């Protein structure tokens, strides 16, 4: 099981109403396949010039992606970042750490709080589901596994495959479709 697009949308909507910081954390985590510690470690320099650079952990390679604009404010990283940075300035926050030095454990608590409040089942309500969502969503959008591997920084494609969450019925449907032609 993995977090669905509807569950992520509900979670982001809940976070948006609660806190620009929480919303941006969860949005970046989901759209860039980040672990909780990677989210907590982001600096202002990591989200500069329209890009995000993620210092991956667990032996993965650092990645740099464009920040993703979107017509929906819930999924528009550019606007979400601008609004959060404006909020930081108003509060007088001067830390170079994007989210003010919170821990990976705190990121997990925030993710769980918003996911549960949005109706996500308890077994899926944790920060690591953001990385699972990213890989699973890209896979279902027909992005090749080699591109997903590079996007999330995995050195070994076997690690990426674990995040795709492909069911037997999905694999059978794809095979059936392929053999029809």
C-alpha positions as CSV (number, residue, x, y, z in Angstrom):
1,X,0.0,0.0,0.0
2,X,1.1,3.5,-0.7
3,X,-0.3,7.0,-0.4
4,X,-2.7,7.8,-3.2
5,X,-2.9,11.2,-5.0
6,X,-6.3,11.8,-3.3
7,X,-4.8,11.1,0.1
8,X,-1.9,13.3,-0.6
9,X,-4.2,16.1,-1.8
10,X,-6.3,15.9,1.3
11,X,-3.1,15.9,3.4
12,X,-1.7,19.0,1.6
13,X,-5.1,20.8,1.9
14,X,-5.1,20.1,5.6
15,X,-1.5,21.3,6.0
16,X,-2.1,24.4,3.8
17,X,-4.9,25.5,6.2
18,X,-2.7,24.9,9.2
19,X,0.8,26.2,8.3
20,X,2.7,27.3,5.2
21,X,5.8,25.6,6.6
22,X,4.1,22.2,7.1
23,X,2.5,22.4,3.6
24,X,5.8,23.2,1.9
25,X,7.6,20.4,3.8
26,X,5.1,17.8,2.8
27,X,4.8,19.1,-0.8
28,X,8.6,19.1,-1.4
29,X,8.9,15.6,0.3
30,X,6.2,14.2,-2.0
31,X,7.2,15.7,-5.3
32,X,10.9,15.1,-4.9
33,X,10.9,11.7,-3.1
34,X,12.5,12.9,0.1
35,X,13.1,11.2,3.4
36,X,12.2,13.0,6.6
37,X,15.9,13.9,7.4
38,X,16.4,15.2,3.9
39,X,13.4,17.5,4.4
40,X,14.6,18.7,7.8
41,X,18.1,19.4,6.4
42,X,17.2,21.7,3.6
43,X,18.8,25.1,3.6
44,X,17.8,28.3,1.9
45,X,20.7,27.7,-0.6
46,X,19.1,24.3,-1.4
47,X,15.9,26.0,-2.7
48,X,17.4,28.9,-4.6
49,X,17.2,30.1,-8.2
50,X,14.1,28.1,-9.0
51,X,15.7,24.8,-8.1
52,X,15.9,22.4,-5.2
53,X,19.0,20.4,-4.4
54,X,18.6,17.4,-2.1
55,X,21.5,16.0,-0.1
56,X,20.4,12.4,-0.1
57,X,21.2,10.1,2.7
58,X,21.6,6.3,2.9
59,X,24.2,6.2,0.1
60,X,22.0,7.9,-2.4
61,X,23.3,10.6,-4.8
62,X,22.4,14.3,-4.4
63,X,19.9,15.5,-6.9
64,X,18.9,18.9,-8.3
65,X,15.5,19.5,-9.8
66,X,13.5,22.5,-10.9
67,X,10.9,23.7,-8.4
68,X,7.6,22.6,-9.8
69,X,5.0,25.2,-10.7
70,X,1.3,24.1,-10.9
71,X,-2.1,25.6,-11.5
72,X,-3.2,24.3,-8.1
73,X,-1.8,26.2,-5.1
74,X,-1.7,22.9,-3.2
75,X,0.9,21.6,-5.7
76,X,2.7,24.8,-6.8
77,X,6.2,24.6,-5.1
78,X,7.2,28.0,-6.5
79,X,4.3,29.9,-4.9
80,X,4.4,27.7,-1.7
81,X,8.1,28.6,-1.2
82,X,7.5,32.3,-1.9
83,X,4.6,32.4,0.7
84,X,6.6,30.5,3.3
85,X,9.7,32.7,2.9
86,X,7.5,35.8,3.2
87,X,6.1,34.3,6.4
88,X,9.6,33.6,7.7
89,X,10.6,37.2,7.1
90,X,7.5,38.5,8.9
91,X,8.5,36.4,11.9
92,X,12.1,37.6,11.7
93,X,13.5,34.1,11.2
94,X,17.2,34.3,10.2
95,X,18.2,30.7,10.2
96,X,19.9,29.3,7.0
97,X,18.0,26.1,7.6
98,X,14.8,26.3,5.5
99,X,12.5,24.9,8.2
100,X,14.3,26.4,11.2
101,X,16.3,23.5,12.4
102,X,13.5,21.0,13.1
103,X,14.5,17.3,13.3
104,X,13.6,14.4,11.0
105,X,11.5,13.1,13.9
106,X,9.5,16.3,14.0
107,X,9.0,16.1,10.3
108,X,7.5,12.6,10.9
109,X,5.2,13.9,13.6
110,X,4.0,16.8,11.4
111,X,3.4,14.4,8.5
112,X,1.5,11.9,10.7
113,X,-0.6,14.7,12.2
114,X,-1.8,16.0,8.9
115,X,-2.2,12.6,7.3
116,X,-4.4,11.3,10.1
117,X,-6.4,14.5,10.2
118,X,-6.9,14.1,6.4
119,X,-8.3,10.6,6.9
120,X,-5.2,8.7,5.8
121,X,-5.2,5.2,7.4
122,X,-2.8,4.9,10.3
123,X,-0.6,2.4,8.6
124,X,0.1,4.9,5.8
125,X,0.4,8.0,8.0
126,X,4.1,8.5,8.1
127,X,6.7,10.7,6.4
128,X,8.3,7.9,4.5
129,X,5.1,7.6,2.5
130,X,6.1,10.8,0.8
131,X,9.0,9.1,-1.0
132,X,6.8,6.1,-1.8
133,X,4.2,8.4,-3.2
134,X,6.7,10.1,-5.5
135,X,8.1,6.9,-7.0
136,X,4.6,5.2,-7.2
137,X,3.1,8.3,-8.8
138,X,5.9,8.7,-11.4
139,X,5.6,5.0,-12.2
140,X,1.8,5.2,-12.8
141,X,2.5,8.3,-15.0
142,X,4.6,6.0,-17.2
143,X,7.9,7.4,-16.2
144,X,10.5,4.8,-16.7
145,X,12.1,3.2,-13.7
146,X,15.6,4.4,-14.8
147,X,14.4,8.0,-14.7
148,X,12.7,7.5,-11.3
149,X,16.0,6.0,-10.0
150,X,17.9,9.1,-11.1
151,X,15.2,11.5,-9.8
152,X,15.2,10.2,-6.3
153,X,19.0,9.6,-6.3
154,X,19.2,5.9,-5.9
155,X,22.5,4.3,-7.0
156,X,20.9,0.9,-7.4
157,X,17.8,0.4,-9.3
158,X,16.7,-2.4,-7.0
159,X,16.1,0.2,-4.3
160,X,13.8,2.1,-6.7
161,X,11.8,-0.9,-7.5
162,X,10.9,-1.3,-3.8
163,X,9.2,2.1,-3.9
164,X,7.0,1.5,-7.0
165,X,4.4,-0.6,-5.2
166,X,3.2,-2.4,-8.3
167,X,0.5,-5.0,-7.6
168,X,0.0,-8.3,-9.4
169,X,-3.2,-7.0,-10.9
170,X,-1.5,-3.8,-12.2
171,X,1.3,-5.9,-13.7
172,X,-1.2,-8.4,-15.2
173,X,-3.2,-5.5,-16.8
174,X,-0.1,-4.0,-18.3
175,X,1.0,-7.4,-19.7
176,X,-2.4,-8.1,-21.1
177,X,-2.4,-4.7,-22.8
178,X,1.0,-5.3,-24.3
179,X,0.1,-8.7,-25.6
180,X,-3.0,-7.4,-27.4
181,X,-1.0,-5.6,-30.0
